[in-house]
Amino acid sequence: MTTRHHTVCVIGAGPRGLAVLEQLCASASSAPESSTVHVRVVAPYPPGPGKVWRTDRSRHLPGAPAGPPGRR
């Protein structure tokens, strides 16, 4: 039997990056026993809210500015 190795890099450890990591972990449980998955998470900020979803704001303010991209 051939052993398969997979390496995945998740860019960002904010809400979306953590959701992707969670799905990768859930999918890995259904992989054949002869395969391995190595996950690297690359982020300039600590895991959690990320840069945009600041926790020091009022809960009534959106996490990201409104409007089309490029008009900030």
Secondary structure as UniProt FT lines:
FT   STRAND          4..11
FT   HELIX           15..28
FT   TURN            29..30
FT   TURN            33..34
FT   STRAND          35..42
FT   TURN            47..52
FT   TURN            59..60
FT   TURN            69..70
//
